[in-house]
Amino acid sequence: MMGKYPAVLPGELLYARNHMWCRPGNGRLRFGFTAYAVRLMKDVYFLEWVLSAGDRVHLLQHIGHIETSKANSDLFAPADGTLAEFNAALLDDPAGINADGYGDGWLFEMEADPAPLWTAEQYYRFLDENWEKTQRFIKGKINTEE
């Protein structure tokens, strides 16, 4: 449990410290928000990318912006690599993030090395050890309350 919500994570996926899941396949890594992150953010109603497919990024580089019923936050790259594709359907209607976060609600794909990403067990440990900081991060307050 993380607060009053269960943090249910598919065991076959990898995870990033910025609360994104990762599904490797076909030479790319597909990323989306974990159900834990979506639960805390609540309804997503705006998504914007500030980079384009083909752009090279580094870990934690600013790549976009999201607005939800609970927070307005910048989005950051979960790894070093090249952005390969954005889920264009979410730009028209980001509600897919809430409806099917591990399926049609995926955010983007990258060409990157998955080695720095975590297993579900490692991500659970991170959530447990960083509960308070995680709460602030997801709510967009990480830089104001340390």
Stockholm file with secondary structure:
# STOCKHOLM 1.0

chainA/1-146         MMGKYPAVLPGELLYARNHMWCRPGNGRLRFGFTAYAVRLMKDVYFLEWVLSAGDRVHLLQHIGHIETSKANSDLFAPADGTLAEFNAALLDDPAGINADGYGDGWLFEMEADPAPLWTAEQYYRFLDENWEKTQRFIKGKINTEE
#=GR chainA/1-146 SS CBTTBCCCCCTTSEEETTTEEEEEETTEEEEEECHHHHHHHCCEEEEEESSCTTCEECTTCEEEEEEESSCEEEEECSSSEEEEEECHHHHHCTTHHHHCTTTTTCCEEEEECCTTSBCHHHHHHHHHHTHHHHHHHHTTCTTTCC
#=GC SS_cons         CBTTBCCCCCTTSEEETTTEEEEEETTEEEEEECHHHHHHHCCEEEEEESSCTTCEECTTCEEEEEEESSCEEEEECSSSEEEEEECHHHHHCTTHHHHCTTTTTCCEEEEECCTTSBCHHHHHHHHHHTHHHHHHHHTTCTTTCC
//
